[in-house]
Amino acid sequence: MKRFFLLTAAIMAMAAQAKVRLPHLVCDNMVLQQQTDARLWGWAKSGSEVKVMTSWNNAVVSVKTGKDGKWLAKVRTPKASYAPLTITFDDGDGAVTINNVVSGEVWVCAGQSNMEMPVKGFWGCPVKDYNQVVIDARNHKGVRSVKIPSIMRMEPQEDAECAWRECSPQTVSEFSATGYFFARTMHQALDIPIGIIEANKGGTRVESWLTKENLQKYTQEPVDSAGIVAFKPDQDYLRGLLWGNGTFNPILNYTVKGILFYQGCSNVGDPGNQYSERLKLLVEQWRRQFALGDIPFYFVEIAPYHYDDVQGTQGALLREQQQRAAQMIPNSSLVCTNDLVYPYETTQIHPAQKQQVGERLAYTALNRDYGFEQVLYKSSTYKDMTIKGDAIYIHLQDNYHADAPYEQIVGFEIAGDDRVFHPAKAQHFWQPGGGYWDEAIIVSSPEVKKPVAVRYCFRNFQLGNVTNAANLPLFPFRTDNW
C-alpha cells in the first residue's frame, strides 16, 4: 500500500509538471502594465501551441513556439485595480497558473548603487527615517517590487532568478529606497498598484549596460572576456557589457511604462562630452530593445561628493554632462539633488536623504505622464546674464516666478579676466517691465571689480540654497567654459 501511494504521488507530480516554462519574472504577485498589450513569454516544446488564458476577460490567446521552443504572447490588460487576477498557461501537457496578479503601472529602476541602495541602507550608509518608513509600509500594500540579481554574463541572458514581492513592514527594507519612495508617492497620488523592476548594480559605468554592438561601434571598450578583464582587472563592477547582459537583458520582454535611472558617479572624470553621448546611446538602445516607443526616461543628478578634492570640479563636470544629456534625449527629465546631502556627508557616496529623490522622480512622472499639471517638478536652470558695472545679473528659467531664500543666498562665485573665482554676495532684484516683473539675482564680490563669469555650486561638493516656488533646488551651473 505504501508503494502504491508513493507511485500514485509520483505520477500525479509528473502530470502536474507542465512542459511550458515561464521566466521567473512572470510569476505570482506580478504587476501588469494596465490597459496595454502586455507581453508574456516563455518556453515549451518546439512546434507546440501555448494557450494563455486570463481571468479578467476569459480570453484565450494561442501562440506557436519556434524551433528554439520560445514563445511570446500579448494579452490586453484591464484598467488598474487591486482585484487579484490569474493567468493560466497551457501547452497541452498540463497547465500552470500564476496568482495574485494585479494591473497597474510598472517602472524600471536602473543605475548604480544609489538606485540599488535599499530602504534599510548599506553598511555605514543609513537611509533617513528608516523606522518610520517600515511602520508606514502597511499603508502601501499596492506597491510591489522585483529585484533582478546583479550578475555578469558574456552573453545576453533571457531569465534571472527573481520573484515579485508585496510591500509590507516585513519586506520593504529590501526594496530600492529611491524606487520605493517613487512608488509610494505614485501610489498615494493614483491609488492603484505600482510595480518597480529593480535592474541595477553598484559601481557600474554607463558602458556597463551597453550592448556588444554599441561598444564596438561607438567606444574603444573591449568586448572579449580576456580584454574586459585586462581593461578593469581589479574592478569587475566597472566592466563594460557584462552587467547589461546578465542583469538587464532578462527584463526586456516585460511591458513597462518608463525607466528611472540613477547613475554617473563611476563615470566622473570622463573626457569631453563622452558621458552625455553614451547615456543618449544607452537610452536609444533600451528603447529599441523594449520596443515600446520613446518611453519616459527620468534620471537623477549625482549628489555632491568630495571625489578626493572638495574644491575640485570633476563631479560638477559630470553633472553638467547630465544636464546636456537631458537636452539631447527626447522625453527625458533630470532631477536635481544638490540640496539632498548634509554638510557632513562630503565623503558619503550614498547620502541618507533618498525620500526626496524618489518623490522628485514621482513629481516628474505625475506631471508629465498622469495629468497632474499642478504638481511642479522642474528645478530652476541658468538662462542668461547681464554685466552691469561690478555686478552680474543672473536670470533663471523654470523658477515658477519665485527665487528663494529672500536673504542670505549662498553658493555663488564670481571671477574676472584672471579666471580666479571668489565667493560672491548674491541678492534678489525685481523690476517691473513689459507686463511682468524682471527677476534676477545680482552677484558681486569686492575682490572682483570687472566680473566676466559666475558659477553656482560648480564644485565636487558645494551646497547652495537657491530654490524655486516648488521648493526645488537650482541646478549647479557655470557661465564660463574654462
Helices and strands as residue ranges (DSSP letters): H 2-16, E 31-33, E 37-43, E 49-54, E 60-64, E 70-76, E 81-90, E 95-111, H 113-116, H 130-136, G 137-140, E 143-147, E 164-166, G 172-174, H 177-190, E 194-200, G 206-209, H 212-218, H 225-231, G 236-238, H 242-243, I 244-248, G 249-251, E 258-262, G 265-267, H 274-290, E 297-300, H 314-328, E 332-335, H 355-369, E 381-388, E 391-397, E 412-415, E 421-423, E 425-433, E 436-444, E 453-456, E 477-478
